[in-house]
Amino acid sequence: MSRTVFITGASSGIGAACARAFAAHGDWLVLCARRRDRLDQVAKALHKEYRAAIHAVELDVRDADAVARAVAAMPREFTDVDVLVNNAGLSRALVPLHDNEVRHIDEMVDTNVKGLLYVTRALLPGMLERGRGHVVNIGSTAGHAVYPGGTVYAATKHAVDAITRGLKMDLHGTQLRVSTIDPGLVETEFSLVRFEGDAARADAVYGKTTPLTPDDVADAVLWVVTRPAHVNVSEIILMPTDQSSVTMVRRDR
């Protein structure tokens, strides 16, 4: 039986990999991202390969009104959302808190925390009305530990962990499920975004080691969602074998 899956940050990385995994599974997709051109490329490729039914939405999750409009404007055949994958997120800079620019603080908090809350809040009423649904948050190992220079980012991912646990309590007694997938080192555009296009610095993050791929994370998301309805996988911490903590990564490959 196919599901309707709503994915934020779907234009690249983990979001695009999740879209591919669910498309291969025969599910219907609502794909959201800020970069319309990249989003359309993902949607076109998935439709061509899997004949996937896709509704693509240019959306900045930081804009609460835009989120509400996007949900209200979904075509009728896509409105019964079964799964929400809150994937949109980013980090900016790797500096002590007092050196963070205000714009970077705002962007991380507004995207990683407030954006997640806006989208979840917009889709939960429909899930509750239908008596089914699954919210999957993409967290991070930074939601369990902190590291120098990553104070703000880690704070936002600690917030995602708290939201995940609190939301499950808010939904106690319903059939809705809530999960978080918390990956460690994953080779995506994450570091390129963090370092504002400095490709050499971004590449060094993944150098001489074997990080996770976006598909590894998407596999975990799909596995969680496809458990029997009475099973709620609350949390998965996913790290490459070369990583033993947030700051311990083997680099002799």
ZAMAR-371726 format. One record per residue (C-alpha): residue number from 1; y, x, z. Coordinates in nm, 4 decimals. Example, Ala and Ser with C-alpha at 12.3 -4.5 7.8 and 13.67 -1.06 7.14 Angstrom:
# residues 2
+------+----------+----------+----------+
! resi !    north !     east !       up !
+------+----------+----------+----------+
!    1 !  -0.4500 !   1.2300 !   0.7800 !
!    2 !  -0.1060 !   1.3670 !   0.7140 !
+------+----------+----------+----------+
This chain:
# residues 253
+------+----------+----------+----------+
! resi !    north !     east !       up !
+------+----------+----------+----------+
!    1 !   0.0000 !   0.0000 !   0.0000 !
!    2 !   0.3335 !   0.1481 !  -0.1048 !
!    3 !   0.6278 !   0.1818 !   0.1315 !
!    4 !   1.0021 !   0.1987 !   0.0792 !
!    5 !   1.1312 !   0.5315 !   0.2096 !
!    6 !   1.4989 !   0.6080 !   0.2693 !
!    7 !   1.5739 !   0.9832 !   0.2654 !
!    8 !   1.9073 !   1.1488 !   0.3408 !
!    9 !   1.9959 !   1.4931 !   0.2102 !
!   10 !   1.7533 !   1.4340 !  -0.0742 !
!   11 !   1.9160 !   1.6512 !  -0.3399 !
!   12 !   1.7445 !   1.9772 !  -0.2407 !
!   13 !   1.5272 !   2.1566 !   0.0113 !
!   14 !   1.3303 !   1.9545 !   0.2630 !
!   15 !   1.4807 !   1.6250 !   0.1502 !
!   16 !   1.3797 !   1.6766 !  -0.2124 !
!   17 !   1.0327 !   1.7923 !  -0.1018 !
!   18 !   0.9915 !   1.4767 !   0.1073 !
!   19 !   1.0963 !   1.2685 !  -0.1928 !
!   20 !   0.8336 !   1.4423 !  -0.4038 !
!   21 !   0.5621 !   1.3935 !  -0.1410 !
!   22 !   0.6306 !   1.0226 !  -0.1034 !
!   23 !   0.6636 !   0.9723 !  -0.4807 !
!   24 !   0.3224 !   1.1324 !  -0.5291 !
!   25 !   0.1929 !   0.8891 !  -0.2683 !
!   26 !   0.3190 !   0.5949 !  -0.4748 !
!   27 !   0.6064 !   0.4952 !  -0.2494 !
!   28 !   0.9431 !   0.3533 !  -0.3476 !
!   29 !   1.2410 !   0.5751 !  -0.2727 !
!   30 !   1.6026 !   0.5383 !  -0.1708 !
!   31 !   1.7457 !   0.8876 !  -0.2139 !
!   32 !   2.0843 !   0.9780 !  -0.0689 !
!   33 !   2.2969 !   1.2922 !  -0.0923 !
!   34 !   2.6535 !   1.4061 !  -0.1465 !
!   35 !   2.5824 !   1.5970 !  -0.4698 !
!   36 !   2.5338 !   1.3270 !  -0.7310 !
!   37 !   2.4358 !   1.5657 !  -1.0099 !
!   38 !   2.1618 !   1.7321 !  -0.8062 !
!   39 !   2.0429 !   1.3971 !  -0.6764 !
!   40 !   2.0128 !   1.2579 !  -1.0276 !
!   41 !   1.8100 !   1.5629 !  -1.1332 !
!   42 !   1.5642 !   1.5046 !  -0.8484 !
!   43 !   1.5371 !   1.1332 !  -0.9246 !
!   44 !   1.4877 !   1.1926 !  -1.2974 !
!   45 !   1.2157 !   1.4510 !  -1.2390 !
!   46 !   1.0257 !   1.2294 !  -0.9952 !
!   47 !   1.0468 !   0.9271 !  -1.2214 !
!   48 !   0.9179 !   1.1310 !  -1.5139 !
!   49 !   0.6290 !   1.2870 !  -1.3192 !
!   50 !   0.5244 !   0.9962 !  -1.0980 !
!   51 !   0.6932 !   0.6921 !  -1.2556 !
!   52 !   0.8502 !   0.6520 !  -0.9137 !
!   53 !   1.0769 !   0.3577 !  -0.8380 !
!   54 !   1.4005 !   0.5170 !  -0.7175 !
!   55 !   1.7428 !   0.3987 !  -0.6061 !
!   56 !   1.9769 !   0.7001 !  -0.5884 !
!   57 !   2.2940 !   0.6781 !  -0.3808 !
!   58 !   2.5783 !   0.9265 !  -0.3603 !
!   59 !   2.6434 !   0.9236 !   0.0128 !
!   60 !   2.8157 !   1.1317 !   0.2767 !
!   61 !   2.6449 !   1.0325 !   0.6026 !
!   62 !   2.9562 !   1.1420 !   0.7970 !
!   63 !   3.1349 !   0.8317 !   0.6679 !
!   64 !   3.0175 !   0.5342 !   0.8757 !
!   65 !   3.1776 !   0.2793 !   0.6452 !
!   66 !   3.0176 !   0.4387 !   0.3394 !
!   67 !   2.6780 !   0.4276 !   0.5106 !
!   68 !   2.7209 !   0.0580 !   0.5876 !
!   69 !   2.8292 !  -0.0151 !   0.2310 !
!   70 !   2.5386 !   0.1799 !   0.0834 !
!   71 !   2.2839 !  -0.0097 !   0.2913 !
!   72 !   2.4453 !  -0.3447 !   0.2147 !
!   73 !   2.4542 !  -0.2700 !  -0.1590 !
!   74 !   2.0895 !  -0.1695 !  -0.2021 !
!   75 !   1.9059 !  -0.3675 !  -0.4715 !
!   76 !   1.6942 !  -0.6412 !  -0.3226 !
!   77 !   1.3668 !  -0.4722 !  -0.4139 !
!   78 !   1.4634 !  -0.1689 !  -0.2031 !
!   79 !   1.6047 !  -0.3421 !   0.1046 !
!   80 !   1.2833 !  -0.3604 !   0.3097 !
!   81 !   1.2940 !  -0.0004 !   0.4267 !
!   82 !   0.9713 !   0.1034 !   0.5988 !
!   83 !   1.0519 !   0.4688 !   0.6654 !
!   84 !   1.3788 !   0.6474 !   0.7326 !
!   85 !   1.3784 !   1.0252 !   0.6999 !
!   86 !   1.6961 !   1.1567 !   0.8616 !
!   87 !   1.7072 !   1.4910 !   0.6874 !
!   88 !   2.0765 !   1.5503 !   0.6097 !
!   89 !   2.1978 !   1.8430 !   0.8165 !
!   90 !   2.3541 !   2.1865 !   0.8006 !
!   91 !   2.4814 !   2.4858 !   0.9900 !
!   92 !   2.8050 !   2.6770 !   0.9462 !
!   93 !   2.8621 !   3.0398 !   1.0430 !
!   94 !   2.6719 !   3.2546 !   1.2905 !
!   95 !   2.9384 !   3.3437 !   1.5432 !
!   96 !   3.0171 !   3.2975 !   1.9131 !
!   97 !   3.1463 !   2.9549 !   2.0083 !
!   98 !   3.5057 !   3.0747 !   2.0517 !
!   99 !   3.5039 !   3.2083 !   1.6952 !
!  100 !   3.3822 !   2.8848 !   1.5384 !
!  101 !   3.6387 !   2.7174 !   1.3161 !
!  102 !   3.7163 !   2.3589 !   1.4149 !
!  103 !   3.6260 !   2.2399 !   1.0661 !
!  104 !   3.2819 !   2.3957 !   1.1034 !
!  105 !   3.2275 !   2.2369 !   1.4450 !
!  106 !   3.3289 !   1.8985 !   1.3068 !
!  107 !   3.1070 !   1.9305 !   1.0012 !
!  108 !   2.7971 !   2.0178 !   1.2049 !
!  109 !   2.8494 !   1.7494 !   1.4683 !
!  110 !   2.9537 !   1.4837 !   1.2172 !
!  111 !   2.6590 !   1.5500 !   0.9859 !
!  112 !   2.3755 !   1.6436 !   1.2187 !
!  113 !   2.4473 !   1.3979 !   1.4994 !
!  114 !   2.6896 !   1.1242 !   1.4011 !
!  115 !   2.5545 !   1.0922 !   1.0468 !
!  116 !   2.2010 !   1.0548 !   1.1779 !
!  117 !   2.3197 !   0.7872 !   1.4202 !
!  118 !   2.5146 !   0.5993 !   1.1521 !
!  119 !   2.2194 !   0.5777 !   0.9131 !
!  120 !   1.9700 !   0.4892 !   1.1856 !
!  121 !   2.1982 !   0.2203 !   1.3241 !
!  122 !   2.2430 !   0.0684 !   0.9772 !
!  123 !   1.8702 !   0.0448 !   0.8989 !
!  124 !   1.7193 !  -0.0460 !   1.2369 !
!  125 !   1.8166 !  -0.4164 !   1.2373 !
!  126 !   1.6127 !  -0.4765 !   0.9222 !
!  127 !   1.3133 !  -0.2897 !   1.0637 !
!  128 !   1.3323 !  -0.4907 !   1.3851 !
!  129 !   1.3580 !  -0.8168 !   1.1925 !
!  130 !   1.0495 !  -0.7294 !   0.9863 !
!  131 !   0.8621 !  -0.5979 !   1.2896 !
!  132 !   0.7767 !  -0.2632 !   1.1332 !
!  133 !   0.9369 !   0.0702 !   1.0575 !
!  134 !   0.9319 !   0.4411 !   1.1253 !
!  135 !   1.2266 !   0.6709 !   1.1920 !
!  136 !   1.1509 !   1.0381 !   1.1244 !
!  137 !   1.4188 !   1.2851 !   1.2287 !
!  138 !   1.4218 !   1.6372 !   1.0902 !
!  139 !   1.5107 !   1.8466 !   1.3928 !
!  140 !   1.4678 !   2.2188 !   1.4440 !
!  141 !   1.3226 !   2.4752 !   1.6782 !
!  142 !   1.6928 !   2.5200 !   1.7624 !
!  143 !   1.6582 !   2.1855 !   1.9358 !
!  144 !   1.4311 !   2.3529 !   2.1903 !
!  145 !   1.5989 !   2.6912 !   2.2347 !
!  146 !   1.9340 !   2.8535 !   2.1679 !
!  147 !   2.0277 !   3.1841 !   2.0096 !
!  148 !   2.3419 !   3.3996 !   1.9874 !
!  149 !   2.5920 !   3.2666 !   1.7368 !
!  150 !   2.4143 !   2.9357 !   1.6994 !
!  151 !   2.5560 !   2.7456 !   1.9949 !
!  152 !   2.7035 !   2.4530 !   1.8031 !
!  153 !   2.4120 !   2.4139 !   1.5637 !
!  154 !   2.1615 !   2.4324 !   1.8502 !
!  155 !   2.3641 !   2.1756 !   2.0428 !
!  156 !   2.3427 !   1.9335 !   1.7501 !
!  157 !   1.9675 !   1.9801 !   1.7221 !
!  158 !   1.9229 !   1.9361 !   2.0978 !
!  159 !   2.1089 !   1.6090 !   2.0431 !
!  160 !   1.8610 !   1.5092 !   1.7717 !
!  161 !   1.5782 !   1.5698 !   2.0184 !
!  162 !   1.7502 !   1.3505 !   2.2791 !
!  163 !   1.8215 !   1.0790 !   2.0236 !
!  164 !   1.4574 !   1.0775 !   1.9139 !
!  165 !   1.3281 !   1.0380 !   2.2688 !
!  166 !   1.5931 !   0.7851 !   2.3663 !
!  167 !   1.5450 !   0.5773 !   2.0519 !
!  168 !   1.1741 !   0.5398 !   2.1215 !
!  169 !   1.2658 !   0.4038 !   2.4645 !
!  170 !   1.5229 !   0.1684 !   2.3110 !
!  171 !   1.2480 !   0.0374 !   2.0820 !
!  172 !   0.9857 !   0.0080 !   2.3571 !
!  173 !   0.7766 !  -0.3042 !   2.3133 !
!  174 !   0.8262 !  -0.3153 !   1.9357 !
!  175 !   0.6000 !  -0.1887 !   1.6591 !
!  176 !   0.8584 !   0.0610 !   1.5382 !
!  177 !   0.7702 !   0.4293 !   1.5531 !
!  178 !   0.9946 !   0.7312 !   1.6086 !
!  179 !   0.9091 !   1.0944 !   1.5336 !
!  180 !   1.0767 !   1.4310 !   1.5026 !
!  181 !   0.9607 !   1.7213 !   1.2870 !
!  182 !   1.1115 !   2.0441 !   1.4185 !
!  183 !   1.0688 !   2.3371 !   1.1787 !
!  184 !   1.1469 !   2.6995 !   1.2375 !
!  185 !   1.2265 !   2.9358 !   0.9505 !
!  186 !   1.2186 !   2.7425 !   0.6199 !
!  187 !   1.3410 !   2.8963 !   0.2964 !
!  188 !   1.5959 !   2.6482 !   0.1605 !
!  189 !   1.9697 !   2.6510 !   0.0888 !
!  190 !   2.0251 !   2.6349 !   0.4664 !
!  191 !   2.1342 !   2.9970 !   0.5042 !
!  192 !   2.3337 !   2.9937 !   0.1796 !
!  193 !   2.5300 !   2.7002 !   0.3210 !
!  194 !   2.5626 !   2.8629 !   0.6641 !
!  195 !   2.7069 !   3.1794 !   0.5109 !
!  196 !   2.9200 !   2.9886 !   0.2594 !
!  197 !   2.7602 !   3.1219 !  -0.0568 !
!  198 !   2.6878 !   3.4799 !   0.0530 !
!  199 !   2.3553 !   3.5084 !  -0.1310 !
!  200 !   2.2724 !   3.8600 !  -0.0098 !
!  201 !   2.3160 !   3.7631 !   0.3538 !
!  202 !   2.1223 !   3.4410 !   0.3022 !
!  203 !   1.8348 !   3.6212 !   0.1286 !
!  204 !   1.8100 !   3.8664 !   0.4175 !
!  205 !   1.7242 !   3.5798 !   0.6532 !
!  206 !   1.3953 !   3.5321 !   0.4678 !
!  207 !   1.3368 !   3.8942 !   0.3680 !
!  208 !   1.0235 !   4.0869 !   0.4644 !
!  209 !   0.8577 !   3.7780 !   0.6102 !
!  210 !   0.6760 !   3.4648 !   0.4936 !
!  211 !   0.8776 !   3.1584 !   0.5929 !
!  212 !   0.7794 !   2.7953 !   0.5643 !
!  213 !   0.8495 !   2.6160 !   0.2386 !
!  214 !   1.0122 !   2.2731 !   0.2106 !
!  215 !   0.6734 !   2.1397 !   0.0986 !
!  216 !   0.5204 !   2.2523 !   0.4289 !
!  217 !   0.7684 !   2.0353 !   0.6164 !
!  218 !   0.7230 !   1.7442 !   0.3757 !
!  219 !   0.3460 !   1.7604 !   0.4326 !
!  220 !   0.4076 !   1.7176 !   0.8059 !
!  221 !   0.6436 !   1.4253 !   0.7469 !
!  222 !   0.3942 !   1.2495 !   0.5209 !
!  223 !   0.1113 !   1.3102 !   0.7692 !
!  224 !   0.3102 !   1.1595 !   1.0551 !
!  225 !   0.4053 !   0.8532 !   0.8534 !
!  226 !   0.0515 !   0.7894 !   0.7281 !
!  227 !  -0.1120 !   0.7776 !   1.0732 !
!  228 !  -0.2541 !   0.4365 !   1.1731 !
!  229 !   0.0084 !   0.1885 !   1.2867 !
!  230 !  -0.0952 !   0.2203 !   1.6520 !
!  231 !  -0.0397 !   0.5987 !   1.6488 !
!  232 !   0.3079 !   0.7417 !   1.7141 !
!  233 !   0.3366 !   1.1177 !   1.6679 !
!  234 !   0.6396 !   1.1892 !   1.8820 !
!  235 !   0.7031 !   1.5510 !   1.7882 !
!  236 !   0.5767 !   1.8326 !   1.5696 !
!  237 !   0.7061 !   2.1868 !   1.6129 !
!  238 !   0.6335 !   2.3692 !   1.2886 !
!  239 !   0.6785 !   2.7438 !   1.2496 !
!  240 !   0.5516 !   3.0066 !   1.0071 !
!  241 !   0.2776 !   3.2311 !   1.1425 !
!  242 !   0.5273 !   3.5186 !   1.1291 !
!  243 !   0.7535 !   3.3402 !   1.3789 !
!  244 !   0.6813 !   3.3180 !   1.7521 !
!  245 !   1.0137 !   3.1883 !   1.8847 !
!  246 !   1.3593 !   3.1049 !   1.7569 !
!  247 !   1.4505 !   3.4738 !   1.7597 !
!  248 !   1.1105 !   3.6441 !   1.7129 !
!  249 !   1.0173 !   3.6835 !   1.3460 !
!  250 !   0.7791 !   3.9437 !   1.2057 !
!  251 !   0.9549 !   4.1374 !   0.9283 !
!  252 !   0.7213 !   4.4010 !   0.7896 !
!  253 !   0.5850 !   4.2223 !   0.4850 !
+------+----------+----------+----------+
